[in-house]
Amino acid sequence: MLRRGQYSDAILSELESQNDDQVEGMSAKVKMLKDITIAIGDEIRDSSKLADKMNDSFDNTRVRLKGTMNRMLRMAERTGVGWRVWLGFFAAVIFLF
């Protein structure tokens, strides 16, 4: 006869089996979360590299535009035509082509 608080071997075995099933389910979910976290980390690293490349590209473009503007201003000073006229001329050429 079983006393209060005691369980049969069949019940204990069933509870242990249920615990094992739940642990396996939780382990699978943890693995899935780990894989997702790794994928997110990879995506962040790739995005950071792309942002750095874009930043470098924009910086190079800024330097080139500054140099072009300085050359245009020097050319405008030499020809006696105002820089605004040259800027308008280049803008018109860019819009046409």
N, CA, C and O atoms as CSV, one atom per row, in Angstrom:
chain,resi,resn,atom,element,x,y,z
A,1,MET,N,N,0.831,-1.169,0.000
A,1,MET,CA,C,0.000,0.000,0.000
A,1,MET,C,C,0.895,1.259,0.000
A,1,MET,O,O,1.917,1.318,0.684
A,2,LEU,N,N,0.473,2.253,-0.787
A,2,LEU,CA,C,1.254,3.485,-0.905
A,2,LEU,C,C,0.814,4.484,0.150
A,2,LEU,O,O,-0.377,4.695,0.380
A,3,ARG,N,N,1.789,5.083,0.772
A,3,ARG,CA,C,1.478,6.146,1.722
A,3,ARG,C,C,1.419,7.478,0.986
A,3,ARG,O,O,1.906,7.619,-0.135
A,4,ARG,N,N,0.816,8.434,1.648
A,4,ARG,CA,C,0.698,9.763,1.063
A,4,ARG,C,C,2.092,10.312,0.748
A,4,ARG,O,O,2.986,10.252,1.592
A,5,GLY,N,N,2.284,10.852,-0.479
A,5,GLY,CA,C,3.577,11.387,-0.880
A,5,GLY,C,C,4.431,10.373,-1.594
A,5,GLY,O,O,5.497,10.719,-2.104
A,6,GLN,N,N,4.006,9.160,-1.646
A,6,GLN,CA,C,4.755,8.151,-2.376
A,6,GLN,C,C,4.047,7.862,-3.689
A,6,GLN,O,O,2.819,7.861,-3.766
A,7,TYR,N,N,4.849,7.618,-4.720
A,7,TYR,CA,C,4.288,7.369,-6.037
A,7,TYR,C,C,4.780,6.022,-6.534
A,7,TYR,O,O,5.842,5.546,-6.132
A,8,SER,N,N,4.015,5.429,-7.390
A,8,SER,CA,C,4.428,4.139,-7.947
A,8,SER,C,C,5.540,4.365,-8.967
A,8,SER,O,O,5.734,5.472,-9.469
A,9,ASP,N,N,6.258,3.293,-9.257
A,9,ASP,CA,C,7.354,3.371,-10.231
A,9,ASP,C,C,6.833,3.767,-11.607
A,9,ASP,O,O,7.537,4.453,-12.348
A,10,ALA,N,N,5.637,3.361,-11.964
A,10,ALA,CA,C,5.057,3.696,-13.265
A,10,ALA,C,C,4.809,5.196,-13.368
A,10,ALA,O,O,5.096,5.808,-14.397
A,11,ILE,N,N,4.284,5.777,-12.317
A,11,ILE,CA,C,4.024,7.223,-12.328
A,11,ILE,C,C,5.340,7.989,-12.374
A,11,ILE,O,O,5.479,8.945,-13.138
A,12,LEU,N,N,6.297,7.576,-11.566
A,12,LEU,CA,C,7.602,8.250,-11.567
A,12,LEU,C,C,8.283,8.135,-12.931
A,12,LEU,O,O,8.897,9.089,-13.409
A,13,SER,N,N,8.171,6.977,-13.541
A,13,SER,CA,C,8.757,6.773,-14.864
A,13,SER,C,C,8.078,7.667,-15.892
A,13,SER,O,O,8.746,8.244,-16.751
A,14,GLU,N,N,6.776,7.784,-15.814
A,14,GLU,CA,C,6.021,8.646,-16.739
A,14,GLU,C,C,6.412,10.115,-16.545
A,14,GLU,O,O,6.601,10.843,-17.519
A,15,LEU,N,N,6.530,10.540,-15.306
A,15,LEU,CA,C,6.944,11.930,-15.025
A,15,LEU,C,C,8.360,12.187,-15.541
A,15,LEU,O,O,8.643,13.242,-16.109
A,16,GLU,N,N,9.237,11.217,-15.337
A,16,GLU,CA,C,10.612,11.361,-15.823
A,16,GLU,C,C,10.639,11.447,-17.345
A,16,GLU,O,O,11.401,12.232,-17.910
A,17,SER,N,N,9.817,10.651,-18.003
A,17,SER,CA,C,9.728,10.670,-19.457
A,17,SER,C,C,9.219,12.029,-19.955
A,17,SER,O,O,9.728,12.579,-20.932
A,18,GLN,N,N,8.209,12.552,-19.263
A,18,GLN,CA,C,7.689,13.878,-19.638
A,18,GLN,C,C,8.759,14.946,-19.448
A,18,GLN,O,O,8.901,15.837,-20.286
A,19,ASN,N,N,9.511,14.864,-18.355
A,19,ASN,CA,C,10.598,15.829,-18.121
A,19,ASN,C,C,11.647,15.742,-19.221
A,19,ASN,O,O,12.130,16.766,-19.705
A,20,ASP,N,N,12.003,14.516,-19.618
A,20,ASP,CA,C,12.998,14.344,-20.683
A,20,ASP,C,C,12.499,14.948,-21.993
A,20,ASP,O,O,13.255,15.605,-22.709
A,21,ASP,N,N,11.227,14.724,-22.302
A,21,ASP,CA,C,10.647,15.294,-23.530
A,21,ASP,C,C,10.696,16.821,-23.490
A,21,ASP,O,O,11.030,17.464,-24.486
A,22,GLN,N,N,10.363,17.392,-22.340
A,22,GLN,CA,C,10.378,18.851,-22.223
A,22,GLN,C,C,11.794,19.406,-22.302
A,22,GLN,O,O,12.019,20.464,-22.889
A,23,VAL,N,N,12.749,18.689,-21.710
A,23,VAL,CA,C,14.148,19.127,-21.790
A,23,VAL,C,C,14.625,19.083,-23.235
A,23,VAL,O,O,15.320,19.998,-23.677
A,24,GLU,N,N,14.270,18.046,-23.975
A,24,GLU,CA,C,14.645,17.956,-25.384
A,24,GLU,C,C,14.019,19.098,-26.184
A,24,GLU,O,O,14.671,19.690,-27.044
A,25,GLY,N,N,12.758,19.403,-25.899
A,25,GLY,CA,C,12.085,20.509,-26.583
A,25,GLY,C,C,12.750,21.836,-26.282
A,25,GLY,O,O,12.945,22.664,-27.172
A,26,MET,N,N,13.096,22.031,-25.016
A,26,MET,CA,C,13.761,23.276,-24.624
A,26,MET,C,C,15.153,23.364,-25.245
A,26,MET,O,O,15.580,24.439,-25.665
A,27,SER,N,N,15.861,22.236,-25.305
A,27,SER,CA,C,17.193,22.230,-25.922
A,27,SER,C,C,17.105,22.603,-27.401
A,27,SER,O,O,17.944,23.342,-27.914
A,28,ALA,N,N,16.087,22.088,-28.076
A,28,ALA,CA,C,15.906,22.429,-29.493
A,28,ALA,C,C,15.618,23.916,-29.655
A,28,ALA,O,O,16.123,24.551,-30.581
A,29,LYS,N,N,14.808,24.473,-28.757
A,29,LYS,CA,C,14.498,25.906,-28.837
A,29,LYS,C,C,15.728,26.755,-28.542
A,29,LYS,O,O,15.947,27.782,-29.185
A,30,VAL,N,N,16.532,26.328,-27.569
A,30,VAL,CA,C,17.759,27.062,-27.252
A,30,VAL,C,C,18.715,27.027,-28.442
A,30,VAL,O,O,19.332,28.041,-28.766
A,31,LYS,N,N,18.843,25.877,-29.093
A,31,LYS,CA,C,19.705,25.768,-30.278
A,31,LYS,C,C,19.206,26.684,-31.389
A,31,LYS,O,O,19.999,27.341,-32.064
A,32,MET,N,N,17.871,26.726,-31.576
A,32,MET,CA,C,17.300,27.587,-32.597
A,32,MET,C,C,17.597,29.058,-32.279
A,32,MET,O,O,17.957,29.829,-33.169
A,33,LEU,N,N,17.443,29.442,-30.998
A,33,LEU,CA,C,17.742,30.824,-30.611
A,33,LEU,C,C,19.219,31.145,-30.800
A,33,LEU,O,O,19.570,32.255,-31.198
A,34,LYS,N,N,20.078,30.179,-30.517
A,34,LYS,CA,C,21.518,30.382,-30.711
A,34,LYS,C,C,21.826,30.597,-32.186
A,34,LYS,O,O,22.597,31.489,-32.541
A,35,ASP,N,N,21.224,29.779,-33.045
A,35,ASP,CA,C,21.435,29.931,-34.487
A,35,ASP,C,C,20.944,31.287,-34.981
A,35,ASP,O,O,21.598,31.933,-35.800
A,36,ILE,N,N,19.794,31.710,-34.480
A,36,ILE,CA,C,19.250,33.022,-34.869
A,36,ILE,C,C,20.182,34.132,-34.388
A,36,ILE,O,O,20.446,35.086,-35.121
A,37,THR,N,N,20.675,34.009,-33.171
A,37,THR,CA,C,21.580,35.024,-32.625
A,37,THR,C,C,22.863,35.106,-33.444
A,37,THR,O,O,23.363,36.200,-33.709
A,38,ILE,N,N,23.394,33.962,-33.844
A,38,ILE,CA,C,24.607,33.946,-34.671
A,38,ILE,C,C,24.322,34.609,-36.022
A,38,ILE,O,O,25.140,35.380,-36.524
A,39,ALA,N,N,23.163,34.307,-36.602
A,39,ALA,CA,C,22.798,34.914,-37.892
A,39,ALA,C,C,22.647,36.427,-37.754
A,39,ALA,O,O,23.061,37.177,-38.637
A,40,ILE,N,N,22.058,36.871,-36.655
A,40,ILE,CA,C,21.912,38.316,-36.425
A,40,ILE,C,C,23.288,38.961,-36.291
A,40,ILE,O,O,23.531,40.031,-36.849
A,41,GLY,N,N,24.187,38.314,-35.554
A,41,GLY,CA,C,25.546,38.843,-35.407
A,41,GLY,C,C,26.257,38.953,-36.744
A,41,GLY,O,O,26.924,39.950,-37.019
A,42,ASP,N,N,26.114,37.917,-37.586
A,42,ASP,CA,C,26.722,37.962,-38.921
A,42,ASP,C,C,26.154,39.111,-39.742
A,42,ASP,O,O,26.894,39.823,-40.422
A,43,GLU,N,N,24.844,39.286,-39.676
A,43,GLU,CA,C,24.196,40.363,-40.428
A,43,GLU,C,C,24.672,41.736,-39.942
A,43,GLU,O,O,24.899,42.640,-40.746
A,44,ILE,N,N,24.819,41.884,-38.638
A,44,ILE,CA,C,25.298,43.161,-38.088
A,44,ILE,C,C,26.718,43.442,-38.552
A,44,ILE,O,O,27.043,44.568,-38.931
A,45,ARG,N,N,27.575,42.403,-38.520
A,45,ARG,CA,C,28.955,42.604,-38.983
A,45,ARG,C,C,28.989,42.984,-40.463
A,45,ARG,O,O,29.722,43.891,-40.857
A,46,ASP,N,N,28.199,42.295,-41.277
A,46,ASP,CA,C,28.148,42.614,-42.710
A,46,ASP,C,C,27.626,44.025,-42.942
A,46,ASP,O,O,28.153,44.756,-43.781
A,47,SER,N,N,26.601,44.404,-42.205
A,47,SER,CA,C,26.038,45.750,-42.352
A,47,SER,C,C,27.035,46.815,-41.915
A,47,SER,O,O,27.123,47.878,-42.528
A,48,SER,N,N,27.779,46.532,-40.864
A,48,SER,CA,C,28.795,47.489,-40.405
A,48,SER,C,C,29.888,47.668,-41.448
A,48,SER,O,O,30.343,48.784,-41.698
A,49,LYS,N,N,30.314,46.544,-42.063
A,49,LYS,CA,C,31.322,46.641,-43.120
A,49,LYS,C,C,30.806,47.463,-44.291
A,49,LYS,O,O,31.526,48.297,-44.839
A,50,LEU,N,N,29.541,47.221,-44.677
A,50,LEU,CA,C,28.952,47.980,-45.780
A,50,LEU,C,C,28.859,49.461,-45.432
A,50,LEU,O,O,29.159,50.318,-46.264
A,51,ALA,N,N,28.445,49.764,-44.203
A,51,ALA,CA,C,28.350,51.167,-43.784
A,51,ALA,C,C,29.724,51.828,-43.792
A,51,ALA,O,O,29.848,52.988,-44.184
A,52,ASP,N,N,30.752,51.106,-43.364
A,52,ASP,CA,C,32.114,51.663,-43.392
A,52,ASP,C,C,32.562,51.937,-44.826
A,52,ASP,O,O,33.160,52.976,-45.106
A,53,LYS,N,N,32.272,51.001,-45.735
A,53,LYS,CA,C,32.635,51.204,-47.139
A,53,LYS,C,C,31.902,52.409,-47.719
A,53,LYS,O,O,32.487,53.218,-48.440
A,54,MET,N,N,30.601,52.518,-47.392
A,54,MET,CA,C,29.831,53.661,-47.894
A,54,MET,C,C,30.372,54.963,-47.321
A,54,MET,O,O,30.451,55.965,-48.032
A,55,ASN,N,N,30.743,54.960,-46.051
A,55,ASN,CA,C,31.296,56.157,-45.425
A,55,ASN,C,C,32.597,56.560,-46.114
A,55,ASN,O,O,32.824,57.738,-46.390
A,56,ASP,N,N,33.450,55.573,-46.390
A,56,ASP,CA,C,34.701,55.862,-47.103
A,56,ASP,C,C,34.423,56.401,-48.498
A,56,ASP,O,O,35.082,57.334,-48.957
A,57,SER,N,N,33.442,55.805,-49.165
A,57,SER,CA,C,33.094,56.251,-50.512
A,57,SER,C,C,32.571,57.687,-50.492
A,57,SER,O,O,32.945,58.502,-51.335
A,58,PHE,N,N,31.703,57.991,-49.523
A,58,PHE,CA,C,31.182,59.355,-49.417
A,58,PHE,C,C,32.290,60.337,-49.081
A,58,PHE,O,O,32.293,61.464,-49.577
A,59,ASP,N,N,33.229,59.924,-48.246
A,59,ASP,CA,C,34.340,60.804,-47.894
A,59,ASP,C,C,35.203,61.077,-49.121
A,59,ASP,O,O,35.616,62.213,-49.354
A,60,ASN,N,N,35.477,60.031,-49.911
A,60,ASN,CA,C,36.259,60.225,-51.143
A,60,ASN,C,C,35.522,61.137,-52.118
A,60,ASN,O,O,36.134,61.986,-52.766
A,61,THR,N,N,34.224,60.962,-52.220
A,61,THR,CA,C,33.424,61.811,-53.103
A,61,THR,C,C,33.459,63.261,-52.633
A,61,THR,O,O,33.563,64.183,-53.442
A,62,ARG,N,N,33.370,63.453,-51.314
A,62,ARG,CA,C,33.421,64.811,-50.765
A,62,ARG,C,C,34.749,65.476,-51.100
A,62,ARG,O,O,34.788,66.646,-51.479
A,63,VAL,N,N,35.834,64.725,-50.959
A,63,VAL,CA,C,37.159,65.278,-51.264
A,63,VAL,C,C,37.264,65.633,-52.748
A,63,VAL,O,O,37.798,66.683,-53.105
A,64,ARG,N,N,36.753,64.753,-53.605
A,64,ARG,CA,C,36.796,65.030,-55.047
A,64,ARG,C,C,35.966,66.260,-55.407
A,64,ARG,O,O,36.395,67.110,-56.187
A,65,LEU,N,N,34.774,66.339,-54.825
A,65,LEU,CA,C,33.923,67.500,-55.116
A,65,LEU,C,C,34.553,68.795,-54.618
A,65,LEU,O,O,34.461,69.834,-55.271
A,66,LYS,N,N,35.191,68.720,-53.456
A,66,LYS,CA,C,35.861,69.913,-52.937
A,66,LYS,C,C,36.988,70.335,-53.872
A,66,LYS,O,O,37.156,71.521,-54.152
A,67,GLY,N,N,37.764,69.354,-54.358
A,67,GLY,CA,C,38.844,69.665,-55.296
A,67,GLY,C,C,38.304,70.231,-56.596
A,67,GLY,O,O,38.867,71.176,-57.148
A,68,THR,N,N,37.212,69.656,-57.089
A,68,THR,CA,C,36.596,70.150,-58.321
A,68,THR,C,C,36.091,71.573,-58.133
A,68,THR,O,O,36.258,72.417,-59.013
A,69,MET,N,N,35.483,71.833,-57.007
A,69,MET,CA,C,34.969,73.187,-56.726
A,69,MET,C,C,36.125,74.188,-56.651
A,69,MET,O,O,36.025,75.298,-57.173
A,70,ASN,N,N,37.214,73.792,-56.003
A,70,ASN,CA,C,38.376,74.693,-55.917
A,70,ASN,C,C,38.960,74.971,-57.297
A,70,ASN,O,O,39.319,76.109,-57.600
A,71,ARG,N,N,39.059,73.924,-58.148
A,71,ARG,CA,C,39.575,74.135,-59.509
A,71,ARG,C,C,38.629,75.028,-60.314
A,71,ARG,O,O,39.073,75.871,-61.094
A,72,MET,N,N,37.331,74.836,-60.119
A,72,MET,CA,C,36.351,75.655,-60.834
A,72,MET,C,C,36.455,77.120,-60.393
A,72,MET,O,O,36.361,78.031,-61.216
A,73,LEU,N,N,36.648,77.334,-59.091
A,73,LEU,CA,C,36.784,78.710,-58.606
A,73,LEU,C,C,38.048,79.370,-59.157
A,73,LEU,O,O,38.032,80.544,-59.528
A,74,ARG,N,N,39.159,78.597,-59.207
A,74,ARG,CA,C,40.387,79.161,-59.790
A,74,ARG,C,C,40.208,79.483,-61.266
A,74,ARG,O,O,40.691,80.509,-61.745
A,75,MET,N,N,39.513,78.605,-61.989
A,75,MET,CA,C,39.260,78.835,-63.408
A,75,MET,C,C,38.384,80.083,-63.578
A,75,MET,O,O,38.618,80.889,-64.479
A,76,ALA,N,N,37.389,80.239,-62.722
A,76,ALA,CA,C,36.510,81.400,-62.812
A,76,ALA,C,C,37.291,82.682,-62.544
A,76,ALA,O,O,37.048,83.703,-63.187
A,77,GLU,N,N,38.232,82.635,-61.595
A,77,GLU,CA,C,39.046,83.819,-61.307
A,77,GLU,C,C,39.937,84.180,-62.495
A,77,GLU,O,O,40.104,85.359,-62.806
A,78,ARG,N,N,40.505,83.182,-63.155
A,78,ARG,CA,C,41.394,83.433,-64.292
A,78,ARG,C,C,40.648,83.999,-65.491
A,78,ARG,O,O,41.170,84.872,-66.185
A,79,THR,N,N,39.433,83.515,-65.745
A,79,THR,CA,C,38.703,83.964,-66.924
A,79,THR,C,C,37.938,85.250,-66.676
A,79,THR,O,O,37.505,85.906,-67.624
A,80,GLY,N,N,37.767,85.611,-65.435
A,80,GLY,CA,C,37.038,86.831,-65.122
A,80,GLY,C,C,35.531,86.615,-65.080
A,80,GLY,O,O,34.785,87.551,-64.794
A,81,VAL,N,N,35.079,85.420,-65.355
A,81,VAL,CA,C,33.651,85.107,-65.288
A,81,VAL,C,C,33.361,84.606,-63.880
A,81,VAL,O,O,34.142,83.842,-63.313
A,82,GLY,N,N,32.245,85.033,-63.324
A,82,GLY,CA,C,31.902,84.657,-61.950
A,82,GLY,C,C,31.701,83.157,-61.784
A,82,GLY,O,O,31.347,82.454,-62.731
A,83,TRP,N,N,31.929,82.686,-60.582
A,83,TRP,CA,C,31.808,81.255,-60.316
A,83,TRP,C,C,30.366,80.772,-60.434
A,83,TRP,O,O,30.115,79.602,-60.722
A,84,ARG,N,N,29.440,81.667,-60.214
A,84,ARG,CA,C,28.026,81.275,-60.328
A,84,ARG,C,C,27.665,80.959,-61.785
A,84,ARG,O,O,26.883,80.050,-62.065
A,85,VAL,N,N,28.252,81.731,-62.700
A,85,VAL,CA,C,28.013,81.480,-64.124
A,85,VAL,C,C,28.574,80.107,-64.491
A,85,VAL,O,O,27.906,79.330,-65.173
A,86,TRP,N,N,29.785,79.803,-64.050
A,86,TRP,CA,C,30.373,78.491,-64.325
A,86,TRP,C,C,29.568,77.360,-63.683
A,86,TRP,O,O,29.373,76.302,-64.282
A,87,LEU,N,N,29.112,77.598,-62.477
A,87,LEU,CA,C,28.303,76.597,-61.794
A,87,LEU,C,C,27.012,76.337,-62.569
A,87,LEU,O,O,26.586,75.192,-62.715
A,88,GLY,N,N,26.394,77.411,-63.062
A,88,GLY,CA,C,25.191,77.263,-63.876
A,88,GLY,C,C,25.476,76.535,-65.170
A,88,GLY,O,O,24.675,75.714,-65.619
A,89,PHE,N,N,26.620,76.835,-65.774
A,89,PHE,CA,C,27.005,76.162,-67.011
A,89,PHE,C,C,27.190,74.659,-66.782
A,89,PHE,O,O,26.675,73.844,-67.548
A,90,PHE,N,N,27.926,74.295,-65.728
A,90,PHE,CA,C,28.148,72.869,-65.433
A,90,PHE,C,C,26.847,72.174,-65.053
A,90,PHE,O,O,26.644,71.013,-65.409
A,91,ALA,N,N,25.978,72.853,-64.349
A,91,ALA,CA,C,24.691,72.258,-63.982
A,91,ALA,C,C,23.860,71.996,-65.250
A,91,ALA,O,O,23.208,70.960,-65.378
A,92,ALA,N,N,23.899,72.956,-66.178
A,92,ALA,CA,C,23.159,72.778,-67.435
A,92,ALA,C,C,23.733,71.602,-68.241
A,92,ALA,O,O,22.983,70.822,-68.828
A,93,VAL,N,N,25.044,71.485,-68.264
A,93,VAL,CA,C,25.668,70.374,-68.994
A,93,VAL,C,C,25.294,69.031,-68.345
A,93,VAL,O,O,25.010,68.059,-69.045
A,94,ILE,N,N,25.296,68.986,-67.047
A,94,ILE,CA,C,24.945,67.751,-66.341
A,94,ILE,C,C,23.497,67.385,-66.611
A,94,ILE,O,O,23.190,66.212,-66.825
A,95,PHE,N,N,22.602,68.360,-66.606
A,95,PHE,CA,C,21.177,68.073,-66.857
A,95,PHE,C,C,20.947,67.637,-68.295
A,95,PHE,O,O,20.050,66.835,-68.553
A,96,LEU,N,N,21.735,68.144,-69.239
A,96,LEU,CA,C,21.565,67.766,-70.638
A,96,LEU,C,C,22.075,66.354,-70.912
A,96,LEU,O,O,21.542,65.654,-71.773
A,97,PHE,N,N,23.076,65.950,-70.200
A,97,PHE,CA,C,23.664,64.630,-70.448
A,97,PHE,C,C,23.364,63.744,-69.294
A,97,PHE,O,O,23.765,62.580,-69.289
